[in-house]
């Protein structure tokens, strides 16, 4: 399983693995419980490889942020997304000191940590972006974790 197959779906908690295209949308499988469901074509679906985090310089892909968290935690789960906002901000600043404090909100940090913890529980150890040219486009990545 590769990071580019992992999807975040607006309005649905957790992360999902892309399974197949259906006539009315896409079929996905929950990383948490393995249940499959059909997601309507009009739903906002984002691959984790398309999401990036605002920084004071260039935006950083979420995969790179996950790699930094993984190295910081030595392969263990990150801080719980249910921690206090101050603790979340402090941990995020340790991992990504150059993050844009005006545009990256606590809710974005919560999603980032929740998604990271789901991926670790699912057995992910490498968070690499695809190197092939057809795998990603550099046109307009999402601005922040959604």
Buried (B, 14 or more C-beta within 10 A) or exposed (E): EBBBBBBBBEEBEEBBBBBEEEEEBBBBBBBEEEEEBBBEEEBEBBBBBBBBBBBEEEBBBBBBBBBBBBEBBEEEBBBEBEBEEEEBBEBBEEBBEEBBEEBBBBBBBBBBBBBBBBBBEBEBEEBBBBEEEEEBEEEEBBBBBB
